[in-house]
Amino acid sequence: METTVVPINLGMVKVFLVKGERPMLIDAGTPNTGEKILAGLAANGVAPESIALILITHAHFDHVGSLDLLRAKTRAPVAIGRDDAEALRSGTNPPPGGSGFWGWLLKRVSRPDRKLPVTPFEPEIIIADEFDLKPYGLDAKAITTPGHTAGSTSVITGSGEAIIGDLMMAQFMVFGGPAIAGWAWDRAASLASVRRVLALNPTIIRVAHGGPFSFESVAARFGAEE
């Protein structure tokens, strides 16, 4: 069964419903958006208890904010990249990264032990490199794409779509061309991960803030060494 990707727009950020033989939810939005996410599932004919997996692209607050409610409603296992898993275990935000003005500003105003809006728990699935999603009813795989955070993870579907979280985003958050966030943990790692995604020849690249982007637009911006 072909996989289809349905964005659920929460305003400044999106989560994604991936439908195949079984459905998967990518990310858990901001705090207090769980009911809106559940309504988005219902609008697409998906009951919460049918969700096979919740995959977290990275452990920032706007991607795990409603995870407590969604775990309770779906009873689905949670998958996350190995180097972001400790954030869910401890319930604290990964230390800020970045360079330039945004990196400097975030390091000044952020605390490395900032609490996440999630009850600490042990994620059921830890992704170390590649993770086949076929056992969960999806023609897709998850791959580690560090850069925005150390443990950032993307999903590549057999139908040619890439869902990459905040590895890239719109230049002006919700509009504009593809950009690397100034507060990314490691810009060089982000560029390498973008090129790893491009090497898989996706036709559509979906991001949580803005987009989507075509392969051509991303390759023109980030396909060559900087």
RAHUCOR-V24647 format. One record per backbone hydrogen bond with DSSP energy under -0.5 kcal/mol. NH is the residue of the N-H (numbers start at 1). CO is the residue of the C=O. If there is no record, write none. Layout:
BEGIN
nh:NH co:CO
nh:NH co:CO
END
This chain:
BEGIN
nh:4 co:19
nh:6 co:17
nh:7 co:5
nh:8 co:15
nh:9 co:7
nh:10 co:13
nh:12 co:10
nh:14 co:208
nh:15 co:8
nh:16 co:26
nh:17 co:6
nh:18 co:16
nh:18 co:24
nh:19 co:4
nh:19 co:17
nh:20 co:22
nh:21 co:137
nh:22 co:137
nh:23 co:50
nh:24 co:18
nh:25 co:53
nh:26 co:16
nh:27 co:25
nh:27 co:55
nh:28 co:63
nh:33 co:30
nh:37 co:33
nh:38 co:34
nh:39 co:35
nh:40 co:36
nh:41 co:37
nh:42 co:38
nh:43 co:39
nh:44 co:40
nh:44 co:41
nh:45 co:42
nh:46 co:41
nh:47 co:45
nh:50 co:47
nh:51 co:48
nh:52 co:23
nh:53 co:23
nh:54 co:77
nh:55 co:25
nh:55 co:53
nh:56 co:54
nh:56 co:79
nh:57 co:55
nh:60 co:58
nh:63 co:60
nh:64 co:60
nh:65 co:29
nh:65 co:61
nh:66 co:28
nh:67 co:64
nh:70 co:66
nh:71 co:67
nh:72 co:68
nh:73 co:69
nh:74 co:70
nh:75 co:71
nh:77 co:52
nh:79 co:54
nh:80 co:125
nh:81 co:56
nh:82 co:127
nh:84 co:81
nh:85 co:81
nh:85 co:82
nh:87 co:84
nh:88 co:84
nh:88 co:85
nh:89 co:85
nh:90 co:86
nh:91 co:87
nh:92 co:87
nh:93 co:114
nh:94 co:59
nh:97 co:183
nh:98 co:184
nh:98 co:185
nh:99 co:182
nh:103 co:99
nh:104 co:100
nh:105 co:101
nh:106 co:102
nh:107 co:103
nh:108 co:104
nh:109 co:105
nh:110 co:106
nh:114 co:111
nh:116 co:91
nh:118 co:116
nh:121 co:88
nh:123 co:121
nh:125 co:78
nh:127 co:80
nh:127 co:125
nh:128 co:126
nh:131 co:142
nh:133 co:140
nh:136 co:133
nh:137 co:134
nh:138 co:133
nh:140 co:138
nh:141 co:156
nh:142 co:131
nh:143 co:154
nh:144 co:129
nh:145 co:152
nh:147 co:149
nh:152 co:149
nh:153 co:57
nh:154 co:143
nh:155 co:163
nh:156 co:141
nh:157 co:161
nh:158 co:139
nh:160 co:157
nh:162 co:204
nh:163 co:155
nh:164 co:162
nh:164 co:206
nh:167 co:164
nh:169 co:179
nh:170 co:173
nh:170 co:209
nh:171 co:177
nh:172 co:175
nh:173 co:170
nh:174 co:172
nh:179 co:169
nh:181 co:179
nh:184 co:181
nh:185 co:148
nh:186 co:147
nh:190 co:186
nh:191 co:187
nh:192 co:188
nh:193 co:189
nh:194 co:190
nh:195 co:191
nh:196 co:192
nh:197 co:193
nh:198 co:194
nh:199 co:195
nh:200 co:197
nh:201 co:198
nh:202 co:197
nh:203 co:160
nh:204 co:160
nh:205 co:213
nh:206 co:162
nh:206 co:204
nh:208 co:165
nh:210 co:208
nh:213 co:205
nh:215 co:203
nh:218 co:214
nh:219 co:215
nh:220 co:216
nh:221 co:217
nh:222 co:218
nh:223 co:219
END
